[in-house]
Amino acid sequence: MNYYNSISRSYNELHREEQLNKIRLIKDNLEIKKQDFLLDVGCGTGIFAKEFKCIKIGIDPSVNLLNQGKNAFYIRAYAENLPFKDNSFDSVISVTAIHNFKNIRKGLEEIKRVSKKDVALSILKKSSKINEIKNLIKELFNIRKTIEEDKDIIFFAKR
Ligand SMILES: C[S@@+](CC[C@H](N)C(=O)[O-])C[C@H]1O[C@@H](n2cnc3c(N)ncnc32)[C@H](O)[C@@H]1O
């Protein structure tokens, strides 16, 4: 976590374009209505927020990244303990964050718990935990589509 706090000032400069590519792929493959609730787990600086026209909430443990967030509501929290009731969100997304979770199973179970309908999970191909993450996603979600892009694989699933 200290790592993301320490690079927070240059995060957007370093990663904005590549993250936007993934976020736009997610947006194009989800049906989100204006009145829908969308959660981004591990939202960082909130790059996702401008791309979606609905009610948006982002959570992340890094205060320094969250402080840069715009165009959404931001809450400091960990994926492993999401401060929301069951089935709170029409869609839940997580973009290149899952390999950072301390307890990946718990984080994915929490994503499932708070989601009502659609889930999009973008996972880093070069992560040493890729197989563990893939297996857990397959175990916990009903995958309907997979897209492989430059750096990530994106799983689209129903809860
Ligand atoms: C590569 S960044 C991606 C940020 C953002 N999703 C984006 O697309 O720009 C990984 C993010 O995971 C967050 N993270 C680390 N541990 C986490 C945890 N346990 N729960 C939720 N997010 C976490 C980091 O703070 C960081 O913002």
Ligand as a Chemical Component Dictionary entry (heavy atoms), coordinates in Angstrom:
data_LIG
# 
_chem_comp.id                   LIG 
_chem_comp.type                 NON-POLYMER 
_chem_comp.pdbx_formal_charge   0 
_chem_comp.three_letter_code    LIG 
# 
loop_
_chem_comp_atom.comp_id 
_chem_comp_atom.atom_id 
_chem_comp_atom.alt_atom_id 
_chem_comp_atom.type_symbol 
_chem_comp_atom.charge 
_chem_comp_atom.model_Cartn_x 
_chem_comp_atom.model_Cartn_y 
_chem_comp_atom.model_Cartn_z 
_chem_comp_atom.pdbx_ordinal 
LIG C1  C1  C 0  -2.607 -0.729 -10.577 1  
LIG S1  S1  S 1  -3.591 0.163  -9.409  2  
LIG C2  C2  C 0  -5.130 0.255  -10.307 3  
LIG C3  C3  C 0  -5.956 1.445  -9.903  4  
LIG C4  C4  C 0  -7.197 1.698  -10.746 5  
LIG N1  N1  N 0  -8.071 0.549  -10.747 6  
LIG C5  C5  C 0  -6.863 2.115  -12.142 7  
LIG O1  O1  O 0  -7.337 1.462  -13.074 8  
LIG O2  O2  O -1 -6.143 3.098  -12.310 9  
LIG C6  C6  C 0  -3.947 -1.011 -8.136  10 
LIG C7  C7  C 0  -4.826 -0.464 -7.027  11 
LIG O3  O3  O 0  -5.148 -1.502 -6.099  12 
LIG C8  C8  C 0  -5.304 -0.888 -4.841  13 
LIG N2  N2  N 0  -5.308 -1.898 -3.760  14 
LIG C9  C9  C 0  -4.252 -2.447 -3.122  15 
LIG N3  N3  N 0  -4.671 -3.304 -2.161  16 
LIG C10 C10 C 0  -6.038 -3.283 -2.202  17 
LIG C11 C11 C 0  -7.052 -3.937 -1.433  18 
LIG N4  N4  N 0  -6.765 -4.810 -0.462  19 
LIG N5  N5  N 0  -8.343 -3.645 -1.720  20 
LIG C12 C12 C 0  -8.653 -2.769 -2.711  21 
LIG N6  N6  N 0  -7.735 -2.138 -3.469  22 
LIG C13 C13 C 0  -6.445 -2.387 -3.224  23 
LIG C14 C14 C 0  -4.137 0.095  -4.810  24 
LIG O4  O4  O 0  -4.246 1.055  -3.800  25 
LIG C15 C15 C 0  -4.206 0.656  -6.218  26 
LIG O5  O5  O 0  -5.034 1.777  -6.287  27 
# 
loop_
_chem_comp_bond.comp_id 
_chem_comp_bond.atom_id_1 
_chem_comp_bond.atom_id_2 
_chem_comp_bond.value_order 
_chem_comp_bond.pdbx_ordinal 
LIG C1  S1  SING 1  
LIG S1  C2  SING 2  
LIG S1  C6  SING 3  
LIG C2  C3  SING 4  
LIG C3  C4  SING 5  
LIG C4  N1  SING 6  
LIG C4  C5  SING 7  
LIG C5  O1  DOUB 8  
LIG C5  O2  SING 9  
LIG C6  C7  SING 10 
LIG C7  O3  SING 11 
LIG C7  C15 SING 12 
LIG O3  C8  SING 13 
LIG C8  N2  SING 14 
LIG C8  C14 SING 15 
LIG N2  C9  SING 16 
LIG N2  C13 SING 17 
LIG C9  N3  DOUB 18 
LIG N3  C10 SING 19 
LIG C10 C11 SING 20 
LIG C10 C13 DOUB 21 
LIG C11 N4  SING 22 
LIG C11 N5  DOUB 23 
LIG N5  C12 SING 24 
LIG C12 N6  DOUB 25 
LIG N6  C13 SING 26 
LIG C14 O4  SING 27 
LIG C14 C15 SING 28 
LIG C15 O5  SING 29 
# 
